[in-house]
Amino acid sequence: MFCLPSYLNNLIFVLPIPYVTNIVSTHFGNFLNFLHLLAAIILH
């Protein structure tokens, strides 16, 4: 099992939650847009 170095673990926990949430929501939004576009192409 691969284990992250402790400083990387600390870095991950130190990251601001809103920043991470913003990134996740942005990527999720892009993913939903992509699915919508894909569905539109397939169903067209």
Phi, psi and omega in degrees: 000127181283131181245133178288144173301150185299325182292328176292319177300315179298319180299317180297316182287335182280337180306136180296134182299315182300322180297313179296316180299320179298315180298313182298314182294324179295312180296321180294320178297317178298320180296317179295319177299319179297316179298319180297316179297316180298315179297320180296319180294316183292317185279345185296000000 
